[in-house]
Amino acid sequence: MSRIPLLAANWKMHKTVAEARAFAAGFLPQVAGLAGVEIVLAPPATALQALGEALAGSAVALSAQNVNAEASGAFTGEVAAAMLADVGCRYAIVGHSERRTLYGERDTDVAAKARALLATGLRPIVCLGETLEEREADRTLSVCEAQLDGSLAGLEAGHAEDLVVAYEPVWAIGTGRTATPETAQEVHGFIRRFLGQRFGSAGDSIRVLYGGSMKPDNAADLLAQPDIDGGLVGGASLEPESFAMVCRSAAKA
Ligand code: PGA
């Protein structure tokens, strides 16, 4: 089945409202009319509303970087899925390795967040990936399998169309060290088979993104792999020119 490639910019804790607006002004003309690729921008929570307004009328969608699994209540500092929908989000990243490592998020938390998003009509981008230590111990596939199993708990085939998975080897995130296309494809193929077993033919519609130092000069080779359906891009998404270049290579792949 052919899946429309998805390129998502993960800005992490970068950009003020003014900087997010300036990005949109520089970026949108560069991707206007770009067919065959879906583009998503995930700014910090403070810039969601302003960026959503700047993207209105374009084909570029808005994403959050996190969500709380509860609908409302006494959760100081947290934001609910309905609040993200309220400011125009279509997607939210969940289970990014920085959240798992720095904020103690477990697979059960990630799954609860994904379910809350789906129940609200938002699309989760569920992240997973092995550390360097796990790769060197030859545990990559078993670690990824356990994360998939736990982070997708309670999701059903009916959710598949709205679900996105991002494979991000932790050793490649923000390090400039990218997985080779063949190394990434090996894990992507494994994830694709897992999704088929879990969701049946509905799993075919789930896009599996690669993340970890994707940039203009390596995006085309990664995206040419049969089971790499897009990218989750950190550092190279902070400048309109470089992210537009990545998006253009996806449109060509
Ligand atoms: P990077 O980040 O592109 O800067 O490696 C990717 C991510 O963490 O999503």
py3Dmol code that shows the C-alpha trace and the ligand (Angstrom):
import py3Dmol

protein = """\
ATOM      1  CA  MET A   1       0.000   0.000   0.000  1.00  0.00           C
ATOM      2  CA  SER A   2       1.320   3.447  -0.736  1.00  0.00           C
ATOM      3  CA  ARG A   3       1.529   5.744   2.247  1.00  0.00           C
ATOM      4  CA  ILE A   4       1.840   9.513   1.856  1.00  0.00           C
ATOM      5  CA  PRO A   5       5.187  10.475   3.407  1.00  0.00           C
ATOM      6  CA  LEU A   6       4.919  12.584   6.551  1.00  0.00           C
ATOM      7  CA  LEU A   7       7.617  15.049   7.581  1.00  0.00           C
ATOM      8  CA  ALA A   8       7.283  16.399  11.097  1.00  0.00           C
ATOM      9  CA  ALA A   9       9.399  19.194  12.593  1.00  0.00           C
ATOM     10  CA  ASN A  10      10.116  18.727  16.281  1.00  0.00           C
ATOM     11  CA  TRP A  11      11.301  22.110  17.501  1.00  0.00           C
ATOM     12  CA  LYS A  12      11.735  20.890  21.101  1.00  0.00           C
ATOM     13  CA  MET A  13      12.320  23.866  23.461  1.00  0.00           C
ATOM     14  CA  HIS A  14      13.164  26.354  20.724  1.00  0.00           C
ATOM     15  CA  LYS A  15      11.454  29.452  19.282  1.00  0.00           C
ATOM     16  CA  THR A  16       9.377  32.272  20.712  1.00  0.00           C
ATOM     17  CA  VAL A  17       6.024  33.256  19.210  1.00  0.00           C
ATOM     18  CA  ALA A  18       7.742  35.854  17.009  1.00  0.00           C
ATOM     19  CA  GLU A  19      10.311  33.283  15.837  1.00  0.00           C
ATOM     20  CA  ALA A  20       7.593  30.730  15.069  1.00  0.00           C
ATOM     21  CA  ARG A  21       5.696  33.316  12.995  1.00  0.00           C
ATOM     22  CA  ALA A  22       8.886  34.264  11.151  1.00  0.00           C
ATOM     23  CA  PHE A  23       9.533  30.573  10.391  1.00  0.00           C
ATOM     24  CA  ALA A  24       6.038  30.194   8.915  1.00  0.00           C
ATOM     25  CA  ALA A  25       6.485  33.303   6.785  1.00  0.00           C
ATOM     26  CA  GLY A  26       9.757  31.933   5.375  1.00  0.00           C
ATOM     27  CA  PHE A  27       8.712  28.289   5.105  1.00  0.00           C
ATOM     28  CA  LEU A  28       5.206  28.318   3.636  1.00  0.00           C
ATOM     29  CA  PRO A  29       6.187  29.868   0.277  1.00  0.00           C
ATOM     30  CA  GLN A  30       8.910  27.221  -0.097  1.00  0.00           C
ATOM     31  CA  VAL A  31       6.504  24.298   0.251  1.00  0.00           C
ATOM     32  CA  ALA A  32       3.425  25.832  -1.369  1.00  0.00           C
ATOM     33  CA  GLY A  33       2.167  23.435  -4.005  1.00  0.00           C
ATOM     34  CA  LEU A  34       4.496  20.617  -2.922  1.00  0.00           C
ATOM     35  CA  ALA A  35       2.474  17.499  -3.717  1.00  0.00           C
ATOM     36  CA  GLY A  36       2.802  13.973  -2.366  1.00  0.00           C
ATOM     37  CA  VAL A  37       4.007  14.846   1.126  1.00  0.00           C
ATOM     38  CA  GLU A  38       2.295  15.812   4.362  1.00  0.00           C
ATOM     39  CA  ILE A  39       4.049  18.374   6.571  1.00  0.00           C
ATOM     40  CA  VAL A  40       3.605  18.936  10.304  1.00  0.00           C
ATOM     41  CA  LEU A  41       5.207  21.511  12.635  1.00  0.00           C
ATOM     42  CA  ALA A  42       5.511  20.871  16.392  1.00  0.00           C
ATOM     43  CA  PRO A  43       6.453  24.102  18.209  1.00  0.00           C
ATOM     44  CA  PRO A  44       6.637  24.549  21.986  1.00  0.00           C
ATOM     45  CA  ALA A  45       3.198  24.838  23.638  1.00  0.00           C
ATOM     46  CA  THR A  46       3.475  28.625  23.991  1.00  0.00           C
ATOM     47  CA  ALA A  47       3.679  29.060  20.201  1.00  0.00           C
ATOM     48  CA  LEU A  48       0.923  26.596  19.226  1.00  0.00           C
ATOM     49  CA  GLN A  49      -1.883  29.107  18.883  1.00  0.00           C
ATOM     50  CA  ALA A  50       0.118  31.724  16.985  1.00  0.00           C
ATOM     51  CA  LEU A  51       1.683  29.163  14.667  1.00  0.00           C
ATOM     52  CA  GLY A  52      -1.726  27.572  14.079  1.00  0.00           C
ATOM     53  CA  GLU A  53      -3.013  30.968  12.978  1.00  0.00           C
ATOM     54  CA  ALA A  54      -0.015  31.469  10.712  1.00  0.00           C
ATOM     55  CA  LEU A  55      -0.591  28.041   9.093  1.00  0.00           C
ATOM     56  CA  ALA A  56      -4.333  28.571   8.552  1.00  0.00           C
ATOM     57  CA  GLY A  57      -5.237  28.113   4.910  1.00  0.00           C
ATOM     58  CA  SER A  58      -2.027  26.160   4.176  1.00  0.00           C
ATOM     59  CA  ALA A  59      -1.658  22.382   3.944  1.00  0.00           C
ATOM     60  CA  VAL A  60       0.833  22.336   6.837  1.00  0.00           C
ATOM     61  CA  ALA A  61      -0.591  20.852  10.061  1.00  0.00           C
ATOM     62  CA  LEU A  62       0.077  21.734  13.683  1.00  0.00           C
ATOM     63  CA  SER A  63       1.353  19.310  16.331  1.00  0.00           C
ATOM     64  CA  ALA A  64       2.044  19.434  20.057  1.00  0.00           C
ATOM     65  CA  GLN A  65       5.145  17.806  21.570  1.00  0.00           C
ATOM     66  CA  ASN A  66       3.352  16.219  24.523  1.00  0.00           C
ATOM     67  CA  VAL A  67      -0.082  15.847  26.131  1.00  0.00           C
ATOM     68  CA  ASN A  68      -1.552  14.726  29.452  1.00  0.00           C
ATOM     69  CA  ALA A  69      -3.687  11.596  29.307  1.00  0.00           C
ATOM     70  CA  GLU A  70      -6.375  13.026  31.617  1.00  0.00           C
ATOM     71  CA  ALA A  71      -9.246  15.137  30.305  1.00  0.00           C
ATOM     72  CA  SER A  72      -9.001  17.859  32.978  1.00  0.00           C
ATOM     73  CA  GLY A  73      -8.268  18.288  36.660  1.00  0.00           C
ATOM     74  CA  ALA A  74      -5.613  19.163  39.206  1.00  0.00           C
ATOM     75  CA  PHE A  75      -2.503  18.535  37.062  1.00  0.00           C
ATOM     76  CA  THR A  76      -0.408  21.681  37.429  1.00  0.00           C
ATOM     77  CA  GLY A  77       1.621  22.466  34.344  1.00  0.00           C
ATOM     78  CA  GLU A  78      -0.136  19.933  32.119  1.00  0.00           C
ATOM     79  CA  VAL A  79      -2.227  20.307  28.953  1.00  0.00           C
ATOM     80  CA  ALA A  80      -5.120  18.038  27.872  1.00  0.00           C
ATOM     81  CA  ALA A  81      -5.828  16.688  24.389  1.00  0.00           C
ATOM     82  CA  ALA A  82      -9.004  18.764  24.007  1.00  0.00           C
ATOM     83  CA  MET A  83      -6.964  21.903  24.765  1.00  0.00           C
ATOM     84  CA  LEU A  84      -4.559  21.008  21.971  1.00  0.00           C
ATOM     85  CA  ALA A  85      -7.463  20.471  19.583  1.00  0.00           C
ATOM     86  CA  ASP A  86      -8.842  23.823  20.736  1.00  0.00           C
ATOM     87  CA  VAL A  87      -5.741  25.682  19.460  1.00  0.00           C
ATOM     88  CA  GLY A  88      -5.771  23.838  16.151  1.00  0.00           C
ATOM     89  CA  CYS A  89      -3.531  20.809  16.696  1.00  0.00           C
ATOM     90  CA  ARG A  90      -4.041  17.811  14.462  1.00  0.00           C
ATOM     91  CA  TYR A  91      -1.130  15.773  15.874  1.00  0.00           C
ATOM     92  CA  ALA A  92       0.855  15.332  19.092  1.00  0.00           C
ATOM     93  CA  ILE A  93       4.219  13.649  19.634  1.00  0.00           C
ATOM     94  CA  VAL A  94       4.171  11.161  22.528  1.00  0.00           C
ATOM     95  CA  GLY A  95       6.924   9.127  24.145  1.00  0.00           C
ATOM     96  CA  HIS A  96       9.856  11.050  22.681  1.00  0.00           C
ATOM     97  CA  SER A  97      13.103   9.619  24.100  1.00  0.00           C
ATOM     98  CA  GLU A  98      13.819  12.929  25.852  1.00  0.00           C
ATOM     99  CA  ARG A  99      10.518  12.591  27.713  1.00  0.00           C
ATOM    100  CA  ARG A 100      11.201   8.955  28.498  1.00  0.00           C
ATOM    101  CA  THR A 101      14.730   9.653  29.765  1.00  0.00           C
ATOM    102  CA  LEU A 102      14.398  13.087  31.390  1.00  0.00           C
ATOM    103  CA  TYR A 103      10.800  12.923  32.669  1.00  0.00           C
ATOM    104  CA  GLY A 104      10.414   9.237  33.408  1.00  0.00           C
ATOM    105  CA  GLU A 105       7.678   8.453  30.881  1.00  0.00           C
ATOM    106  CA  ARG A 106       6.979   4.752  30.628  1.00  0.00           C
ATOM    107  CA  ASP A 107       5.307   2.761  27.884  1.00  0.00           C
ATOM    108  CA  THR A 108       2.071   2.676  29.903  1.00  0.00           C
ATOM    109  CA  ASP A 109       2.067   6.502  30.073  1.00  0.00           C
ATOM    110  CA  VAL A 110       2.743   6.746  26.351  1.00  0.00           C
ATOM    111  CA  ALA A 111      -0.138   4.381  25.554  1.00  0.00           C
ATOM    112  CA  ALA A 112      -2.523   6.332  27.804  1.00  0.00           C
ATOM    113  CA  LYS A 113      -1.542   9.560  26.042  1.00  0.00           C
ATOM    114  CA  ALA A 114      -2.019   7.986  22.616  1.00  0.00           C
ATOM    115  CA  ARG A 115      -5.473   6.727  23.608  1.00  0.00           C
ATOM    116  CA  ALA A 116      -6.459  10.166  24.954  1.00  0.00           C
ATOM    117  CA  LEU A 117      -5.393  11.814  21.698  1.00  0.00           C
ATOM    118  CA  LEU A 118      -7.269   9.314  19.531  1.00  0.00           C
ATOM    119  CA  ALA A 119     -10.391   9.698  21.663  1.00  0.00           C
ATOM    120  CA  THR A 120     -10.212  13.438  20.987  1.00  0.00           C
ATOM    121  CA  GLY A 121      -9.719  13.074  17.243  1.00  0.00           C
ATOM    122  CA  LEU A 122      -5.997  13.891  17.320  1.00  0.00           C
ATOM    123  CA  ARG A 123      -3.238  11.796  15.778  1.00  0.00           C
ATOM    124  CA  PRO A 124      -0.461  10.506  18.032  1.00  0.00           C
ATOM    125  CA  ILE A 125       3.118  10.279  16.764  1.00  0.00           C
ATOM    126  CA  VAL A 126       4.376   7.482  19.041  1.00  0.00           C
ATOM    127  CA  CYS A 127       8.174   7.475  19.415  1.00  0.00           C
ATOM    128  CA  LEU A 128      10.441   4.581  20.297  1.00  0.00           C
ATOM    129  CA  GLY A 129      14.018   3.500  19.790  1.00  0.00           C
ATOM    130  CA  GLU A 130      16.993   1.801  21.383  1.00  0.00           C
ATOM    131  CA  THR A 131      19.959   3.348  23.211  1.00  0.00           C
ATOM    132  CA  LEU A 132      23.547   2.825  22.089  1.00  0.00           C
ATOM    133  CA  GLU A 133      24.088   0.385  24.934  1.00  0.00           C
ATOM    134  CA  GLU A 134      21.068  -1.664  23.846  1.00  0.00           C
ATOM    135  CA  ARG A 135      22.206  -1.670  20.212  1.00  0.00           C
ATOM    136  CA  GLU A 136      25.709  -2.767  21.159  1.00  0.00           C
ATOM    137  CA  ALA A 137      24.232  -5.576  23.269  1.00  0.00           C
ATOM    138  CA  ASP A 138      22.320  -6.718  20.163  1.00  0.00           C
ATOM    139  CA  ARG A 139      19.012  -5.948  21.819  1.00  0.00           C
ATOM    140  CA  THR A 140      17.653  -3.417  19.284  1.00  0.00           C
ATOM    141  CA  LEU A 141      14.746  -5.468  17.982  1.00  0.00           C
ATOM    142  CA  SER A 142      13.665  -6.861  21.353  1.00  0.00           C
ATOM    143  CA  VAL A 143      13.756  -3.368  22.912  1.00  0.00           C
ATOM    144  CA  CYS A 144      11.749  -1.918  20.027  1.00  0.00           C
ATOM    145  CA  GLU A 145       9.258  -4.785  20.213  1.00  0.00           C
ATOM    146  CA  ALA A 146       8.704  -4.240  23.941  1.00  0.00           C
ATOM    147  CA  GLN A 147       8.253  -0.480  23.429  1.00  0.00           C
ATOM    148  CA  LEU A 148       5.805  -1.041  20.578  1.00  0.00           C
ATOM    149  CA  ASP A 149       3.856  -3.588  22.579  1.00  0.00           C
ATOM    150  CA  GLY A 150       3.601  -1.327  25.634  1.00  0.00           C
ATOM    151  CA  SER A 151       3.202   2.033  23.919  1.00  0.00           C
ATOM    152  CA  LEU A 152       0.408   0.823  21.633  1.00  0.00           C
ATOM    153  CA  ALA A 153      -1.497  -1.026  24.386  1.00  0.00           C
ATOM    154  CA  GLY A 154      -5.247  -0.656  24.097  1.00  0.00           C
ATOM    155  CA  LEU A 155      -5.120   0.691  20.535  1.00  0.00           C
ATOM    156  CA  GLU A 156      -7.263  -1.068  17.973  1.00  0.00           C
ATOM    157  CA  ALA A 157      -7.267  -1.610  14.223  1.00  0.00           C
ATOM    158  CA  GLY A 158      -9.858   1.150  13.920  1.00  0.00           C
ATOM    159  CA  HIS A 159      -7.247   3.617  15.189  1.00  0.00           C
ATOM    160  CA  ALA A 160      -4.611   2.645  12.638  1.00  0.00           C
ATOM    161  CA  GLU A 161      -5.398   5.349  10.118  1.00  0.00           C
ATOM    162  CA  ASP A 162      -4.770   8.056  12.702  1.00  0.00           C
ATOM    163  CA  LEU A 163      -1.666   6.494  14.179  1.00  0.00           C
ATOM    164  CA  VAL A 164       1.931   7.415  13.335  1.00  0.00           C
ATOM    165  CA  VAL A 165       5.007   5.630  14.739  1.00  0.00           C
ATOM    166  CA  ALA A 166       8.473   7.213  14.850  1.00  0.00           C
ATOM    167  CA  TYR A 167      11.586   5.047  15.130  1.00  0.00           C
ATOM    168  CA  GLU A 168      14.274   7.207  16.680  1.00  0.00           C
ATOM    169  CA  PRO A 169      17.481   5.415  17.696  1.00  0.00           C
ATOM    170  CA  VAL A 170      18.504   7.359  20.799  1.00  0.00           C
ATOM    171  CA  TRP A 171      22.169   7.363  19.753  1.00  0.00           C
ATOM    172  CA  ALA A 172      21.250   9.242  16.568  1.00  0.00           C
ATOM    173  CA  ILE A 173      19.171  12.013  18.151  1.00  0.00           C
ATOM    174  CA  GLY A 174      20.895  15.385  18.119  1.00  0.00           C
ATOM    175  CA  THR A 175      24.290  13.712  17.687  1.00  0.00           C
ATOM    176  CA  GLY A 176      24.839  14.170  13.977  1.00  0.00           C
ATOM    177  CA  ARG A 177      25.230  10.394  13.868  1.00  0.00           C
ATOM    178  CA  THR A 178      22.528   9.040  11.566  1.00  0.00           C
ATOM    179  CA  ALA A 179      21.537   5.421  11.152  1.00  0.00           C
ATOM    180  CA  THR A 180      22.550   4.257   7.687  1.00  0.00           C
ATOM    181  CA  PRO A 181      19.543   3.737   5.415  1.00  0.00           C
ATOM    182  CA  GLU A 182      20.095  -0.042   5.647  1.00  0.00           C
ATOM    183  CA  THR A 183      20.342  -0.043   9.459  1.00  0.00           C
ATOM    184  CA  ALA A 184      17.179   2.058   9.729  1.00  0.00           C
ATOM    185  CA  GLN A 185      15.345  -0.070   7.153  1.00  0.00           C
ATOM    186  CA  GLU A 186      16.080  -3.226   9.138  1.00  0.00           C
ATOM    187  CA  VAL A 187      14.235  -1.824  12.163  1.00  0.00           C
ATOM    188  CA  HIS A 188      11.507  -0.205  10.056  1.00  0.00           C
ATOM    189  CA  GLY A 189      10.831  -3.554   8.379  1.00  0.00           C
ATOM    190  CA  PHE A 190      10.580  -5.168  11.812  1.00  0.00           C
ATOM    191  CA  ILE A 191       8.153  -2.434  12.990  1.00  0.00           C
ATOM    192  CA  ARG A 192       6.072  -2.840   9.825  1.00  0.00           C
ATOM    193  CA  ARG A 193       5.737  -6.589  10.484  1.00  0.00           C
ATOM    194  CA  PHE A 194       4.820  -5.923  14.130  1.00  0.00           C
ATOM    195  CA  LEU A 195       2.080  -3.492  13.056  1.00  0.00           C
ATOM    196  CA  GLY A 196       0.720  -6.063  10.608  1.00  0.00           C
ATOM    197  CA  GLN A 197       0.549  -8.685  13.340  1.00  0.00           C
ATOM    198  CA  ARG A 198      -1.035  -6.254  15.804  1.00  0.00           C
ATOM    199  CA  PHE A 199      -3.557  -4.527  13.539  1.00  0.00           C
ATOM    200  CA  GLY A 200      -3.933  -6.835  10.523  1.00  0.00           C
ATOM    201  CA  SER A 201      -4.266  -5.163   7.135  1.00  0.00           C
ATOM    202  CA  ALA A 202      -5.297  -1.896   8.856  1.00  0.00           C
ATOM    203  CA  GLY A 203      -1.687  -1.672  10.038  1.00  0.00           C
ATOM    204  CA  ASP A 204      -0.614  -0.992   6.445  1.00  0.00           C
ATOM    205  CA  SER A 205      -1.883   2.573   6.711  1.00  0.00           C
ATOM    206  CA  ILE A 206       0.331   3.450   9.713  1.00  0.00           C
ATOM    207  CA  ARG A 207       3.269   5.612   8.722  1.00  0.00           C
ATOM    208  CA  VAL A 208       6.590   4.762  10.347  1.00  0.00           C
ATOM    209  CA  LEU A 209       8.880   7.804  10.474  1.00  0.00           C
ATOM    210  CA  TYR A 210      12.637   7.785  10.980  1.00  0.00           C
ATOM    211  CA  GLY A 211      14.130  10.300  13.423  1.00  0.00           C
ATOM    212  CA  GLY A 212      17.708  11.030  14.441  1.00  0.00           C
ATOM    213  CA  SER A 213      19.875  13.601  12.661  1.00  0.00           C
ATOM    214  CA  MET A 214      17.795  13.537   9.463  1.00  0.00           C
ATOM    215  CA  LYS A 215      18.901  16.470   7.321  1.00  0.00           C
ATOM    216  CA  PRO A 216      18.930  17.680   3.713  1.00  0.00           C
ATOM    217  CA  ASP A 217      21.953  15.621   2.706  1.00  0.00           C
ATOM    218  CA  ASN A 218      20.746  12.258   4.057  1.00  0.00           C
ATOM    219  CA  ALA A 219      16.939  12.537   3.831  1.00  0.00           C
ATOM    220  CA  ALA A 220      16.563  11.278   0.258  1.00  0.00           C
ATOM    221  CA  ASP A 221      18.535   8.058   0.918  1.00  0.00           C
ATOM    222  CA  LEU A 222      16.610   7.324   4.115  1.00  0.00           C
ATOM    223  CA  LEU A 223      13.247   8.071   2.522  1.00  0.00           C
ATOM    224  CA  ALA A 224      14.055   5.827  -0.443  1.00  0.00           C
ATOM    225  CA  GLN A 225      13.861   2.790   1.878  1.00  0.00           C
ATOM    226  CA  PRO A 226      10.653   0.785   1.422  1.00  0.00           C
ATOM    227  CA  ASP A 227       9.516   0.974   5.044  1.00  0.00           C
ATOM    228  CA  ILE A 228      10.580   4.547   5.896  1.00  0.00           C
ATOM    229  CA  ASP A 229       7.454   6.643   5.451  1.00  0.00           C
ATOM    230  CA  GLY A 230       8.767  10.031   6.522  1.00  0.00           C
ATOM    231  CA  GLY A 231      10.815  11.712   9.203  1.00  0.00           C
ATOM    232  CA  LEU A 232      10.710  13.346  12.601  1.00  0.00           C
ATOM    233  CA  VAL A 233      13.258  16.120  12.284  1.00  0.00           C
ATOM    234  CA  GLY A 234      14.794  18.088  15.146  1.00  0.00           C
ATOM    235  CA  GLY A 235      17.857  20.249  14.472  1.00  0.00           C
ATOM    236  CA  ALA A 236      17.382  20.448  10.696  1.00  0.00           C
ATOM    237  CA  SER A 237      13.793  21.664  11.130  1.00  0.00           C
ATOM    238  CA  LEU A 238      14.724  24.897  12.895  1.00  0.00           C
ATOM    239  CA  GLU A 239      15.563  26.788   9.691  1.00  0.00           C
ATOM    240  CA  PRO A 240      12.916  27.122   6.948  1.00  0.00           C
ATOM    241  CA  GLU A 241      15.433  26.408   4.169  1.00  0.00           C
ATOM    242  CA  SER A 242      16.782  23.154   5.560  1.00  0.00           C
ATOM    243  CA  PHE A 243      13.377  21.774   6.573  1.00  0.00           C
ATOM    244  CA  ALA A 244      11.938  22.711   3.176  1.00  0.00           C
ATOM    245  CA  MET A 245      14.824  20.826   1.546  1.00  0.00           C
ATOM    246  CA  VAL A 246      14.004  17.729   3.611  1.00  0.00           C
ATOM    247  CA  CYS A 247      10.314  18.041   2.650  1.00  0.00           C
ATOM    248  CA  ARG A 248      11.214  18.339  -1.030  1.00  0.00           C
ATOM    249  CA  SER A 249      13.322  15.192  -0.913  1.00  0.00           C
ATOM    250  CA  ALA A 250      10.330  13.334   0.570  1.00  0.00           C
ATOM    251  CA  ALA A 251       8.101  14.551  -2.238  1.00  0.00           C
ATOM    252  CA  LYS A 252      10.607  13.118  -4.740  1.00  0.00           C
ATOM    253  CA  ALA A 253      11.268   9.810  -2.932  1.00  0.00           C
TER     254      ALA A 253
END
"""
ligand_1 = """\
9
PGA
P 17.425 15.485 15.610
O 16.162 15.227 16.569
O 16.900 15.560 14.203
O 17.982 16.818 16.067
O 18.359 14.362 15.803
C 15.150 14.335 16.182
C 14.174 14.163 17.323
O 14.599 14.148 18.477
O 12.960 14.040 17.092
"""
view = py3Dmol.view(width=600, height=400)
view.addModel(protein, "pdb")
view.setStyle({"model": 0}, {"cartoon": {"style": "trace"}})
view.addModel(ligand_1, "xyz")
view.setStyle({"model": 1}, {"stick": {}})
view.zoomTo()
view.show()
